[in-house]
Amino acid sequence: MSIQLTNTLTRRKEPFVTIEPGKVKMYVCGPTVYNYIHIGNSRPAIVFDTLRRYLKYRGYEVTFVQNITDVDDKLIRVANEEGTTVKEVADRFTDAFNEDLRSLNVLPPDIQPRVMQTIPEIITFVEGLIEKGFAYESEGDVYFRTGRFSEYGKLSHQPLDDLQAGARVEINEKKEHPLDFALWKAAKPGEVAWSSPWGEGRPGWHIECSAMALKFLGEEIDIHAGGTDLVFPHHENEIAQSECFTGKVFARYWLHNGMLNINNEKMSKSLGNFLLARDLVQKFGGQLIRFFMLLGHYRNPINFSDDLLEQASNGLERIKTAYNNLNYRLDLARDEEPNGQAEEQARIIGELRERFITEMDDDLNTANAITVLFDVVKEANLYMRQENVGKVEIQAYKDLLVELTGVLGLILEQEEELLDSEIDALIEERTEARRARNFARSDEIRDLLAAKGIVLEDTPQGVRWRRK
C-alpha cells in the first residue's frame, strides 16, 4: 500500500506520487518573528516534522524548506516600541523560534530563507506578474489582479463572487477590485524599505513564500503545508500568483493541520488563555508536548487541557517504562530463546511494524500509530513476564520501540544531565568565543546545551540559563 494524503485542494485522500521518483520537495510556512511562538504554532511544526521523518523512513529523499517572515507591520511596531531595528527584533525571535523547535525535537529545516535575504527574487517575481498582466502598480503599491486568475478560490473551494461577498475588505481606492492583494507596499515614513521599480517599499506577505519556494525548490513542488488558518487568503494567494507567474501547477499536495483550543475555547490574549510554547516546555517537557500533539489526527482540531496532558503523560511514561524494562531484562536474557518462541516472537514483531506503517500510510494517522506502540509495549511485557527470555527477542522489541518512536520524534533514552558547573564552564567558553567573533563555536556550544535541555537567554546583565 502506498502513502495516502488528504489533499485540501481536492478534498480527497490521494496516493502520494512525487514529481521526481524517490524525492520530495516540501515547503512549510514558518512564523512571523515578532514574538515567541504560542502552543498553537507548535502543532504544525510537530505534525509536518513527523511527516518529514516518516517520508525519510519510507525511503524518500526530502528537501524541507521553512521560511521566516522577518519584516511586516508587527515587526515594525515592535521595533519602534523597543527603539531598535526590525532586523534586531527578527534575529532575536528567529533564534527563539529555532530554540523552541529544538526543545520539541523538531528537526531544523534544510533551508530556512528569510524575506530580507530574498528581496531581489521577490522584485523579479512581481515584475514578471506585471509584465504578464496579472499585477498593476498604484501609487507605489503593486497589487495582484485576482479576477485574471480564473481558478481563484480553488483551494478554499469558494468562487470569486462568494469570496468578494463575504470578505471583510477595507475601502482602498488604490485597488481595481476589493479582493486584489498587495505584492509590494510603498514605504511609510521611517519604515524599513528597499529600492524597487515602484519606489521605496517592502514585500507583501503572500509573495515571499512563492518567491522562496521558486528559488529553493523550483517551479513545482510536492507538498505545501501549514495550519488551516492559512488556507485563505495566504495559500490561496500563493497559488494564484505562482501559477500565473510560471504557468504550472504550484504544489501537488496541500496539507493543513487543525487548530488547537485551550480548554475547549479558542486561544486568545483577551481570554487570558494565550500559552507560549516555551513556557509549557519548561513546565512539562518538550517530549510530552510533542507526544500530546500526535495523539490526535493532524487534520482534526485538538483540545489542550491539564487533564488531557496528564493522560498523555501516563501514556508516554508507559512506553518509557517498557523500554527501561527491556534494557534491564536484556542484561539477564539468555543467548538462545529458552521457550521455543523465537519464530512466534519474530512474527509478532514483524506484524507490529507492518501495522504501524499501515496506519502512518493512511494520511499520517499518528493517533492509530501510537495505539500500535502501546501494542508493542503490551507484547513486550507479555514476553518479559516469563522467567527466562531470549536476548535476541528482547533486543528486537527494544529496537522496534526505538525505531517507531524515532519516526514520531520521541526520545526514549534519558541522557545524563550536565552539572551546573559544567554548564557555567560552557557558557563562559561561549562568551569568550563571541568576544573573539568565533560565532561558529558560539553556535556549536549553544546547540550542545540546547540538546542537553539547557536554554540560554542573553540579557544586558549577562547570560542566564535554565533547564527545560
N, C-alpha and C positions, 0 to 999 in steps of 0.2 A: 504494500500500500504506500502511495506517495503522500507527502505532506499536503494537507489541505488547509487553506487560509480563507477566512471570511473577508471578502473584498468590499469595502464601503462603496466603491464605485459601482459595483453590480448588485450589491446586497445579497450576494450568494457566496457559499463556501465553494472554493475552486481548487483544483490541483495546482500545486506550486510548480511552475515551469519558468526557469530563468532565461534571460535573454541570451546569455552565453553559458553553455553547459558547465555545471560544476562551480560557477562563480555567481556571487550575489552582490549587487550594488545597492546599498541600503542607506537611506537618509532619514534621520530623526530630528525633528525640530527641538532646538535647545532653548535655554531661558533668556529672558531679558535681564541682564545682570545689574540691577539697581538695588537689590536687597538679597537676603538669604532666601533659599528656596523653602516653601512650605511643604507639608507632608503630602499634599496632593501632587506636587511636582515630582515627587519621588516615585510615584506609581508608573508613569511611562518610562522613566529611567530604568526601573527594575524589570518591567514587563519586556521591553524591547532589548534590554541586555540579555534576558533569558532567551528570547527568540534568537538573538545573535549566537549565544552559546550553543543552542540546540542545532542551529544550522551548521555550525562548525562540527558538532558531534556527529551529524549525519553526513559529514564529508565535504561540505561546501567550503569554498574559499570566500570569505566575507570581507568586503571593504565597507567600513562603517563610518559615516560622516555625521557629525552633530555640530550644528552651528552655535555661535554665541552672538546674540544681539547686543552690541556694545555701544550703540548710540540710538537714542529715541527720546521722546518727551520726558519719560520718567527719569532717565539717567541725567538729562539736562537739569531737571528740577532738583534732584538730589545734589548734583554738583554745585548748583547755585546756593542751595541751603547750607552746604558744608564749606563753601568758599574754596572749592578745589576744582579740578578739571574732570571732564567726562571720562577721559582715559583712566585717571586715577581711581575713580569710582568703579569703572568697569574691570580694571585689573584686580582690585580688591575682591569684588564679588565673583569674578571668574575663578580666582583661587579658592574662594569659599565653596563655590559650586563643585569644583573638582574634588575638594576635600570631603564634602558631604557624600559624593558618589563613591569615593574610596571607602568611606565608613559603611556603605551599604554593599560593598563588594561588587560594585558596577565597574566593568572593565572600561578603561579610558578609550575614547574613540580613536580610530586610526587617523582621522583628520578632524581637527576642531577649528574651522575657519571663523574669523570674526569680520564684522561689517567693515570696520576701519581698514582692514587689510585687503578688502575686496572692492574698493571704490572704483578703480579703473574698469573692472569687469562689469560692475553694475551700470556704469555710464554707457559702456558699449552696448549692453543689453537694452537699455532704454532707447538709445539712438536707433537700434535695429527695429524696435517696435514702432517708432515714429516713422521711419523710412517705409515700413510695410503698411502704414495707415492705421495701425492698431492703437496708437497713442498720439497725444497732442499736447503742445506747450500752452500754458495760460498764465501770464503774469509771473513767470519764473517757476511755476509748478508744472509738473508733467503728469497727465492722467491717462489711464488705460480706458479705451472705449469698450465697455462690456457688451454693448449692442452689436459690435462687429464680430464677436465670438459666438457663433450660433449654438454652441453646446454649453454656454454659461449656465451653471446650475446643475450640471450632470452629477457632481459629487454629492451635493446636498439634496439632490432629487427634487429640485424646485425650479419651475420655469421662470424665466426672467421677469415676466409680468407679476408673478406671485411674490418674488423677492422684492420687487420695487414697491408693491402694495404694502408689504409687511415690514419693510426696512425702516429703521429709525435713522434717517439721514439728515444731517444738518443742512440748512439752506446755504448753498455755496454757489454764487453766481459765476465762479470760475469754471464750473463743470458744465459739460454738454448734457449730461444725464446724471440723475441722482446716485446711481449705483457705480458710476465711474470712480475708480480708486487711484490714489496717489502713487506714482512711481518715483517721483522726485519732488522734494519740498523746498521751496525758496527759504533761505535762512532769515530768521528774525534777528534783530539787533542783539549782539552778544552771544549768539548761539554758535556752537561748533559747526563748521561748514567746509565744503570743498568746492573748488572751481569746476564748472561744468559748462557745456554749450548753452545752458539756460540761465547762467549766472551762479552766484554762490548759493550752495544748498546742501542737502543731505538726502540719502535714500528714504523712500517709504518703507514700511515694514515688509510687505509681501515680496518685493523684488529681490531682497537679499537672498532668500532661500533658493529661488530659481537660479540666480547667478552663481551661487556657491555649488549647487548641485551640478550645473552645467560645467563649471570649472574643474571640479574634482571627480565627478562620476560620468560625465558625458551627457549627450542629448536625451538618452533614455535610461531609466533606472528601474530596478526590480521592485523595490519596496520603499514606500514613503510612509512614515508613521508619526503618530502623536496622539494627544488627547482628543476626545470628541468635541471639545470646545474649539478646536482648530478647523473643524470641517468647513464651517462658514464663518467668516469670509476668507480666512487665511489660505487654507488649502484649495478652496475653490478658485481663488485669485491666482494662486501659483499655477494651477492647471491652465487657466486662461492665458496668462502671459507667456508661459513656457511653450505651450503648443502653438501659439500664434508666432512665436519667435523662431521655433525650429521646424514647424510643420510636422512634428512627430508626436506620438503618444509619450507623455512625460513620465508617468510611472505605471507599471503594470498592476501593482497591488497597493491599495491604500488601506492601512490598518489603523484603527483607533481604539484606545482603551477607554472604559467607562470612568466616570467621575468618582471621587471619594467624598463621602459625607462624614460628619462628625456627630455621633450620637443621633443619627437619622436626620440631621439638619445640614443644609449647605454651609460649607465653611466660609466665614466672612469675619472681618475685623469688627463689624458692627454688632455681631452676635457674641463676640468675645471667645470664639472657638477657633481662632486662627493659630495653627500649630506649626512651628518651624521644624523641619526635618532634623536639624542638628540637636535641638532640644530633646526630641523623642529618642534619638540615637543615644544621647548621653544618659537618658533615664532608663531605656530598655535594652539598648544594644542594637547595632545595625543588623545583625543576623536575624533577630526576632522580627524587626520591622520588615525585612525582606521576606521572611517566611510567611508572615501575615498577609502581605500583598499577593502572594502566589496561591493563597488558599481559595481565592475566588477566580472565576474565569475572567480573563482580562477585558472582555468586551462588556461585562456587566458592571453596574455601579457597585461600589463596595462601601460598607459602613465601618467606621473606626470608633471603637469604644474600649474602655479599660477592661470590661468583661470579656469582649471578644479577643482582646490582646492576651488576656490571661489564659483563655482556652488555647490560643496559638502557642503560648509559651509551654503549656503542658505537652502539646503535640511535638514541638521541637525537642523538648527535653527527653521525650520517649525515644526519639531517633538517636539522640546523642548517647543516651544510656545504653541502648543496644550496641552502638559502636564501641563504647568503652568495655562492655561485657565481652564482646568478640575479641578485643585486644587482650583481655585478661585470660580468656579461655585458649587463645592461640598459644600462649606460653606453656599451657598444660596439655595441649592436644597431642594425640599420637600421630606418628608419621603415616601409618596406614589407617584407613577408615575401619573402626573396630566393630561396626554394627551391620555390615553388608549393605550400606545405604549409599555408596559412592555414586552409582548411576542415578538413583532416585533424587538425591540432593542436586546433582548436576542438572537434571531435568527441571526441577523446581526453580533453580536459579536462572536457567535459560528462559523459562516461561515468564518469570517475573520481569526480566529485561525486555522481552518482546511486548509484554503488556504495557510497560512504561512507554516504549516507543510508539505503540499504537495510540495511546492517549495523547502524547505530545504531537503526533502526526495529525491528530484531529483538532486543528485550529488552536494549537498550543494550549491544550487543556491541562494546565498545571494543577488544577483542583483534583482531577482524577489521577494525575500522575503522582500526587502526594499520597493519595489513597493507596496506590501501588507501593509507595515507600513504606507505609505502615504495614502492608502485607509482607514486605521483605523483613521488617522487624519481627512480625509475628512468626514467620517461618524460621528465622534465625533463632528466636527464643525457644521455639519448639525443639529445634535440633539441639540447642545448648542445655535443655533440661535433662538430657541423657547423661549418665555418669561419665562415660567416655566418648569422646568425639574425635573426628579426624582433622588433622592440621590443614589438609587441602580444602576441605569443606568450609572450615571456619574462615580461612583466608579468602575463599571465594565469596562468602557472604559479606565479609568486610570490604572486599574490593568492589562488590556490587553497590553497597551503600555509598562508598566514596565516589564511584562513577556516576551514579544517578543524582546524588545531592550536588555533585560538581556541576552537572548540567543546569541545575537550578540556582547555582551560585551560592550554595550553602557550604559552610566550612565545619567539618566535624572535629578536626584536630585542634586541641587547645594549646596555643603557643605559650611558652613561658613568658611571664611579664617582665619587662625591664625594671630594674631597681631605680628608685628616684635619683640616686647618684649617677647612674648610667645615662639617664635622660638628661640631667643637668650637664653632663660632660659633652653629650652630643649637641645640645643646644649651644654650648659655648663654642664648639667646633664650627657649627653652622654660622654663628655670629662672626667669627674670625674669617670664615670663607666669604661672607658677604662684604666684610670690610676690604678684603683682598680682591673683590669683584669676581670671585670664583663661583659664579652662580650655578654652574653645573653641580658642584659639590654641595652647595647650599640646598639645591632642589633634591639631590640624592638623599641627604640627611632628613629633610622634611618628609619625603616619601617613605623612607625607612621607618621613621617614627609613626607615620600615619598607618603603615601596615601593622605596626605593633599596637594600634589603638590609642596613640598619643596625638592629641590635637594641639597645634601651636596657634597662638594668637599674638601677632606683632602689634604692640601698643607703644605710645610715646614713652612709657615708663620702662620699656624693655619687652622681652618675650615672656609670655605666660603660657603655661601648658596645663592640660587636663587629660584625664583618661576618659575614653568613651564609655 
